[in-house]
Amino acid sequence: MNDPALEKKYHSKLNGDTVLVLGMLALLVSVEGFVLYKILSETWEIAGNFFYLYVIFVGLLIAIETIGCLSVRNSIKKHMFEFRYYD
């Protein structure tokens, strides 16, 4: 892009999209945390013996979601000038 005003507009819109992607990630993690809490609170006598498996599973789930959200942001950043995404 050669127009500084348009470039500034695009980058501010990209920041807005970044906030949306991070909000989506925070919502996913909070809902998963709530579900995990409810499951563990109801079945602690049984699940307490292999709690580490829950931690590993949730850790992998959060890592995969984070990678996915970052790749969405990078894709938007890469193509925002090509497709006139913010016009």
trRosetta pair geometry for C-beta under 8 A, 3 or more apart (Angstrom, degrees):
i j d omega theta_ij theta_ji phi_ij phi_ji
1 6 6.0 -135 -172 93 135 110
1 7 4.7 164 97 -76 138 100
1 10 7.3 169 -30 13 166 149
1 81 5.6 -127 -43 -132 106 130
3 6 4.0 47 97 20 119 113
3 7 6.3 166 89 -17 61 86
4 7 5.5 -56 -143 39 32 114
4 8 6.2 37 156 -23 67 103
5 8 5.7 -51 -150 33 30 112
5 9 6.6 33 149 -20 62 104
6 9 5.5 -50 -150 34 35 115
6 10 6.4 36 152 -20 66 104
7 10 5.7 -52 -148 35 32 112
7 11 6.4 27 155 -15 65 106
8 11 5.9 -57 -146 39 30 107
8 12 6.4 28 155 -18 64 106
9 12 6.0 -58 -149 37 28 108
9 13 6.4 26 154 -15 64 108
9 86 6.6 172 131 126 95 136
10 13 5.7 -57 -149 39 31 110
10 14 6.3 36 150 -24 65 104
10 80 5.5 132 -172 140 114 125
10 81 6.7 35 -158 -77 164 78
10 85 7.9 92 -139 61 98 94
10 86 5.2 169 -114 39 68 147
11 14 5.3 -45 -145 32 36 117
11 15 6.7 42 152 -21 63 98
12 15 5.6 -46 -153 31 36 114
12 16 6.8 40 146 -19 62 101
13 16 5.4 -49 -153 34 39 116
13 17 6.5 40 149 -17 66 101
13 80 7.7 161 88 -156 112 134
13 85 7.8 175 120 104 136 98
13 86 4.2 126 78 -122 168 138
14 17 5.6 -52 -149 38 35 112
14 18 6.4 42 149 -25 65 102
14 76 6.7 159 -129 125 85 111
14 77 5.9 74 -147 -98 132 79
14 80 6.1 -54 -79 -76 110 167
14 86 7.9 -77 -45 -57 69 140
15 18 5.4 -48 -148 31 34 117
15 19 6.7 38 151 -20 63 99
16 19 5.7 -50 -153 31 34 111
16 20 6.7 35 149 -17 64 103
17 20 5.4 -51 -150 35 38 114
17 21 6.3 38 152 -20 68 103
17 73 7.0 154 122 -122 102 77
17 76 5.5 -130 135 145 154 163
18 21 5.7 -52 -147 36 32 110
18 22 6.3 29 154 -14 65 107
18 73 5.7 62 -108 -133 76 126
19 22 5.8 -56 -145 41 30 109
19 23 6.2 36 153 -23 64 107
20 23 5.5 -53 -147 35 30 114
20 24 6.4 33 153 -21 64 103
21 24 5.7 -50 -151 33 32 113
21 25 6.5 32 150 -18 63 104
21 69 5.0 140 174 -171 102 98
21 72 5.9 179 -122 89 129 118
21 73 5.1 -137 48 -66 173 103
22 25 5.5 -51 -148 37 35 113
22 26 6.3 37 152 -20 66 104
22 69 7.4 114 -82 163 41 140
23 26 5.6 -52 -145 37 32 111
23 27 6.3 34 154 -20 65 105
24 27 5.7 -53 -148 35 30 112
24 28 6.4 32 153 -19 63 105
24 69 6.6 176 83 -115 108 121
25 28 5.7 -53 -149 35 32 113
25 29 6.3 27 156 -15 65 108
25 65 6.2 144 -132 140 85 108
25 66 6.4 71 -145 -99 134 62
25 69 4.7 -26 -69 -61 118 169
26 29 5.9 -57 -145 40 30 108
26 30 6.1 27 158 -18 66 109
27 30 5.9 -57 -143 38 28 108
27 31 6.3 24 160 -15 64 108
28 31 6.1 -61 -148 38 26 106
28 32 6.3 22 157 -14 64 110
28 65 5.5 -161 118 -165 150 153
29 32 5.8 -57 -145 41 30 110
29 33 6.2 34 154 -22 64 107
29 62 5.9 55 -109 -118 103 107
29 65 7.3 -177 -63 88 83 149
30 33 5.5 -52 -146 36 31 114
30 34 6.4 33 154 -20 64 103
31 34 5.7 -52 -149 35 33 112
31 35 6.4 31 154 -16 65 105
32 35 5.7 -53 -145 38 33 110
32 36 6.2 33 155 -18 66 107
32 58 6.5 150 149 -138 121 99
32 61 6.5 -175 -153 118 156 138
32 62 7.4 -164 80 -71 154 87
33 36 5.7 -55 -145 39 30 111
33 37 6.2 34 154 -22 64 106
33 58 7.8 87 -88 -159 61 138
34 37 5.6 -53 -147 34 31 114
34 38 6.4 29 155 -18 65 105
35 38 5.8 -54 -147 36 31 110
35 39 6.3 30 155 -17 65 107
36 39 5.8 -55 -146 38 31 110
36 40 6.1 22 159 -12 66 111
36 54 6.4 128 -152 -178 113 118
36 58 5.9 11 -85 -85 154 139
37 40 6.1 -62 -143 43 25 104
37 41 6.0 23 161 -20 65 112
38 41 6.0 -55 -139 37 26 108
38 42 6.4 15 163 -10 61 111
39 42 6.3 -70 -153 41 25 102
39 43 6.1 -29 170 27 65 114
39 47 7.1 104 138 -65 90 167
40 43 6.6 -81 -130 60 25 78
40 44 5.8 57 169 -83 68 79
40 47 5.6 -124 -122 96 68 146
40 51 7.6 61 -129 -121 124 95
40 54 6.8 74 -77 -155 117 172
41 44 6.4 -4 -134 -40 22 109
43 46 4.9 -48 176 49 93 107
43 47 4.6 79 112 -14 98 114
44 47 5.9 -66 -117 56 28 95
44 48 5.1 48 175 -49 68 105
45 48 6.4 -31 -133 9 12 116
46 49 7.1 -62 174 16 36 106
47 50 6.7 -82 -161 59 50 76
47 51 6.4 85 145 -83 79 69
47 54 6.8 48 -179 -41 115 136
48 51 5.8 -5 -148 -47 37 110
50 53 4.6 6 156 9 101 119
50 54 7.5 119 118 -15 73 85
51 54 5.6 -51 -163 32 48 114
51 55 6.5 46 144 -19 73 103
52 55 5.4 -51 -148 37 39 114
52 56 6.3 40 153 -19 69 103
53 56 5.7 -51 -145 37 33 111
53 57 6.2 33 155 -19 65 108
54 57 5.8 -57 -145 39 29 111
54 58 6.1 21 161 -12 66 109
55 58 6.2 -57 -141 42 26 104
55 59 6.0 29 157 -21 62 112
56 59 5.7 -58 -145 38 26 114
56 60 6.4 25 158 -16 63 107
57 60 6.0 -57 -150 37 27 108
57 61 6.3 28 153 -20 63 109
58 61 5.4 -53 -144 37 33 116
58 62 6.3 33 157 -17 66 105
59 62 6.0 -55 -146 37 28 107
59 63 6.3 29 154 -19 63 108
60 63 5.6 -55 -145 37 32 113
60 64 6.3 31 157 -19 66 105
61 64 6.0 -55 -148 35 28 108
61 65 6.4 25 155 -15 63 108
62 65 5.7 -56 -145 40 32 110
62 66 6.2 34 155 -22 66 107
63 66 5.7 -54 -146 35 29 112
63 67 6.5 29 155 -17 63 105
64 67 5.8 -54 -149 36 31 111
64 68 6.4 32 152 -19 63 107
65 68 5.6 -56 -149 38 32 114
65 69 6.3 30 156 -17 67 105
66 69 5.9 -54 -145 38 31 108
66 70 6.2 28 157 -16 64 108
67 70 5.9 -57 -146 40 29 110
67 71 6.3 28 156 -19 64 108
68 71 5.8 -57 -147 36 29 109
68 72 6.6 32 153 -21 64 103
69 72 5.6 -49 -150 32 34 113
69 73 6.6 33 152 -16 64 104
70 73 5.7 -52 -149 37 35 111
70 74 6.2 33 153 -17 67 106
71 74 5.6 -51 -142 40 34 112
71 75 6.2 40 155 -23 64 105
72 75 5.7 -55 -149 35 29 113
72 76 6.5 29 153 -18 64 103
73 76 5.8 -53 -150 35 32 110
73 77 6.3 30 153 -18 66 107
74 77 5.5 -54 -145 39 33 112
74 78 6.1 36 155 -24 66 107
75 78 5.7 -52 -144 34 29 112
75 79 6.3 -4 167 8 64 112
76 79 6.7 -79 -143 52 23 88
76 80 5.9 45 162 -62 66 100
76 85 6.9 156 -157 170 82 173
77 80 6.1 -31 -137 -9 24 117
78 82 7.9 -6 132 3 65 124
79 82 4.8 -66 -155 44 67 116
79 83 5.3 23 160 3 102 111
79 85 6.7 95 113 -43 85 128
80 83 7.4 -71 -136 48 18 85
80 85 4.7 -79 -135 33 63 128
80 86 6.4 23 -168 -13 102 106
81 84 7.8 19 -169 -73 30 45
84 87 4.2 -15 171 2 102 128
